[in-house]
């Protein structure tokens, strides 16, 4: 209901973001709750994006988890990108290098196309 409160106060610019939930599993930082994406799509009129960078904490998992979010119905993805992740001030382990981003976007377009969706 926090989002509805913001909307009722006159701000129409609300986007929900699934960033992961804490579990007992400790390989990743959090578990991206893929179930939340279609549930939110059914329960709310608001767009929802996923943040696989924050959820996984590991750059190697960002792409497959992000694609799963799109397949589940997410309206978008937020991804950390850094030119020098090893020297990032924070969260370098979850940042993609810019040269990996193009291929990731092409895969997102492919998943979206299979589902009859387009990117804007």
Residue pairs with C-beta under 8 A, 6 or more apart in sequence:
3 14
3 16
3 44
3 46
6 14
7 14
14 46
15 46
15 47
15 48
15 49
15 75
15 76
16 40
16 44
16 46
16 47
16 48
16 49
17 48
17 49
17 50
17 51
17 78
18 32
18 33
18 36
18 37
18 40
18 48
18 49
18 50
18 51
18 55
18 69
18 74
19 30
19 32
19 50
19 51
19 54
19 55
20 28
20 29
20 30
20 31
20 32
20 33
20 51
20 54
20 55
20 56
21 30
21 31
21 33
22 30
22 31
23 30
23 31
25 31
28 55
28 56
28 57
28 58
28 61
29 54
29 55
29 56
29 57
29 58
29 94
30 54
30 55
30 56
30 57
31 55
32 50
32 51
32 52
32 55
32 56
32 65
32 68
32 69
34 68
34 69
34 72
35 72
36 48
37 48
37 50
37 69
37 72
37 73
37 74
38 72
38 73
40 46
40 48
41 48
41 73
47 75
47 76
48 73
48 74
48 75
49 69
49 74
49 75
49 76
49 77
49 78
50 65
50 66
50 69
50 70
50 74
50 76
50 77
50 78
51 77
51 78
51 79
52 61
52 62
52 63
52 65
52 66
52 69
52 77
52 79
53 59
53 62
53 78
53 79
53 80
53 91
53 94
53 95
53 96
54 78
54 80
54 91
54 94
55 65
56 62
56 65
56 94
57 91
57 93
57 94
58 93
58 94
59 85
59 93
59 94
59 95
59 96
62 79
62 80
62 94
62 96
62 104
63 96
63 100
63 104
63 107
66 77
66 79
66 104
66 108
67 107
67 108
67 111
69 77
70 77
70 108
70 111
70 112
70 115
71 111
71 115
77 108
79 96
79 101
79 104
80 91
80 94
80 95
80 96
81 95
81 96
81 97
81 98
81 101
82 88
82 92
82 95
82 96
82 97
83 97
83 98
84 92
85 92
85 93
85 95
85 96
85 97
86 92
88 95
96 104
108 119
109 119
112 118
112 119
